[in-house]
Amino acid sequence: MSTLAGAPVVAGVDGSTHEQLVIDWAISEARLRNRTLLLLHAYDWAVLGASFTDPPYGAVQQVYHDDAASIRDHALAAARTAAPDLEVSARVVDGGAAGVLVGASQSAAAVVVGHRGR
């Protein structure tokens, strides 16, 4: 992991029942390190032959797109409610969770994850 100046704390979110624990831990780390918080939800869109950012979507793709956006939005709202003083952002990223989080670790102050949820 990098400790680059200004690098965010990154948290992997998946919409699981224990997600708030990950968010709370990541908020604590961000405050401790005086960093922003970036929430990432990864989805391997290749199985659908698509990407999160490439509409138009077919009916099945739209369901997955909406689900991923909902997970992102819910996590963002939860973090902002828990820490209104903290700068928090969230993204859906194309790819498998492990690869996305390993990639994000290259420019993160810390990476926070839970156990496999979804």
C-alpha positions in Angstrom: 0.0 0.0 0.0 1.1 3.5 -0.7 1.1 6.3 1.8 1.0 9.0 -0.9 0.1 12.5 0.4 -3.6 13.0 0.1 -4.3 9.4 -0.9 -7.8 8.3 0.2 -8.8 5.4 2.4 -10.5 3.0 0.1 -13.3 0.7 1.2 -14.8 -2.2 -0.7 -18.6 -2.2 -0.5 -21.0 -4.9 -1.7 -24.4 -4.3 -0.2 -24.1 -7.2 2.3 -25.6 -7.1 5.8 -22.2 -6.3 7.4 -21.4 -3.5 5.0 -21.9 -0.8 7.7 -19.1 -2.3 9.8 -16.7 -1.9 6.9 -17.9 1.7 6.3 -17.5 2.6 10.0 -14.0 1.1 10.1 -13.1 2.9 6.9 -14.4 6.2 8.4 -12.3 5.6 11.5 -9.2 5.0 9.3 -9.9 8.1 7.2 -10.2 10.3 10.3 -7.1 8.8 11.9 -5.1 9.4 8.8 -6.8 12.8 7.9 -7.8 11.4 4.5 -10.9 11.3 2.3 -12.9 8.1 1.9 -13.5 6.4 -1.4 -16.1 3.6 -1.5 -15.7 1.1 -4.3 -18.2 -1.4 -5.6 -16.7 -3.8 -8.2 -18.7 -5.8 -10.7 -17.3 -8.0 -13.4 -19.4 -6.7 -16.3 -17.4 -8.8 -18.8 -19.8 -11.7 -18.1 -22.6 -9.6 -19.6 -20.4 -8.3 -22.5 -20.8 -4.8 -21.2 -19.3 -2.1 -18.9 -21.0 -0.1 -16.2 -20.4 3.1 -18.1 -21.5 1.9 -21.6 -25.2 2.2 -22.2 -27.5 1.3 -23.8 -28.2 -1.7 -21.7 -30.3 -4.7 -22.5 -33.0 -5.7 -20.0 -30.7 -8.0 -18.0 -27.8 -5.5 -18.1 -30.1 -2.8 -16.8 -31.1 -4.9 -13.8 -27.4 -5.4 -12.9 -26.6 -1.7 -13.6 -29.4 -0.6 -11.3 -28.3 -3.0 -8.6 -24.7 -1.8 -8.7 -25.8 1.8 -8.7 -28.1 1.1 -5.7 -25.3 -0.5 -3.7 -23.0 2.5 -4.5 -25.7 5.0 -3.6 -26.7 3.2 -0.4 -23.1 2.9 0.8 -22.4 6.6 0.0 -25.5 7.7 1.9 -24.6 5.5 4.9 -21.1 6.9 5.1 -22.3 10.5 4.7 -24.8 10.0 7.5 -22.3 8.4 9.8 -19.6 11.0 9.0 -21.1 14.3 7.7 -17.8 16.0 8.3 -15.8 13.7 6.1 -15.3 14.0 2.3 -16.7 10.7 0.9 -17.1 9.6 -2.7 -18.2 6.3 -4.2 -17.8 4.6 -7.6 -18.8 1.4 -9.4 -15.7 -0.1 -11.1 -15.6 -2.7 -13.8 -13.8 -5.9 -12.8 -13.6 -8.5 -10.1 -13.5 -7.3 -6.5 -10.1 -8.7 -5.7 -8.4 -7.1 -8.7 -10.2 -3.8 -8.3 -9.2 -3.5 -4.7 -5.6 -4.6 -5.3 -5.4 -2.0 -8.1 -6.9 0.7 -5.8 -4.3 -0.2 -3.1 -1.6 1.2 -5.3 -2.8 4.8 -4.7 -4.6 4.4 -1.4 -3.5 5.3 2.1 -5.3 2.1 3.3 -7.8 -0.4 2.0 -10.6 -1.7 4.2 -12.6 -4.8 3.4 -14.9 -7.2 5.2 -15.4 -10.9 4.5 -17.1 -12.2 1.5 -20.7 -11.0 1.6 -22.3 -11.1 -1.7 
